[in-house]
Structure formats: C-alpha cells, structure tokens
Amino acid sequence: MATHGKHIQPLAGPEKAFGQSFRQLRKKRGMSQEEVSARAHCDRTTISLIERGLVSPKLETIVGLCKAITTYPSLVMREMENSRFYR
C-alpha cells in the first residue's frame, strides 16, 4: 500500500525527542519556523520535518538551528534526554 508522499510520524526515538525539544525551545523564545529558517539559512519545511522527528539533521544543521534561536546544542540535547520520546 503506497502512502503517496505522506510521512509516517515516529512514536519515539532520538529524532522525535530532538525535534520536540527544539520546538519547545523555539516557541519559548517566541520564534516562528519562518524566522528560524531565515536566520539559519534553511527551508522552513526542513525545520518542520526535524521538529516532527521525520528527519535526522546533520551536526552542521543542528548548530545553525541552535544559533538561530540563540541557544547551545548541548541544551537541546539535555532537553532531548529528558524527553518522554527519548529511548
């Protein structure tokens, strides 16, 4: 059965935990995905995919996204480790 381009949301795992943690920190700073994409020089849909745990970002992307929301990658990782989605 074909999914016709639909993404299957992961229930848990490091990608889901990272995305959820990044989204929480982004929203805490009052920033939209559009603002982050402009600052990080990446597409807004990429941020959406990362936040939903559908893609695993490269280290370079993680650093750029964290700079865009003025936080450290280590903070996002610590939040990720505390996430209910992290296994």
BELNORRA-V793501 format. One record per residue. PSI is psi in whole degrees, -180 to 180 (none if undefined). OMEGA is omega in radians with two decimals (999 if undefined). Layout:
PSI;OMEGA, PSI;OMEGA
//
This chain:
122;-3.13, 146;3.13, -5;3.11, 49;3.03, -1;3.13, 142;3.13, 138;3.08, 122;-3.10, 127;3.06, 145;3.14, -28;-3.12, -180;3.12, 170;-3.07, -37;3.13, -45;3.12, -44;-3.12, -43;3.11, -48;-3.11, -43;3.14, -42;3.14, -43;3.12, -45;-3.14, -45;-3.14, -44;-3.14, -39;3.10, -48;-3.12, -36;3.10, -32;3.13, 1;3.09, 29;-3.09, 143;3.06, 166;3.05, -35;3.13, -44;3.11, -44;3.14, -43;-3.12, -38;3.11, -43;-3.13, -35;-3.08, -4;3.14, 49;3.05, 167;-3.09, 143;3.13, -35;3.14, -30;3.07, -43;3.11, -42;3.10, -46;3.13, -42;3.12, -47;-3.10, -29;3.10, -2;3.10, 20;-3.09, -21;3.08, 154;3.10, 112;-3.06, 150;3.03, 159;3.13, -42;3.12, -40;3.12, -43;3.12, -47;-3.14, -45;3.13, -42;3.12, -41;-3.14, -40;3.06, -38;-3.12, -33;3.13, 14;3.11, 58;3.03, 170;3.13, 143;3.06, -34;-3.13, -33;3.10, -43;3.11, -40;3.14, -40;3.10, -43;3.09, -39;3.12, -44;-3.12, -26;3.12, -4;-3.09, 146;3.07, -15;3.14, -13;-3.07, 129;3.09, none;999
//
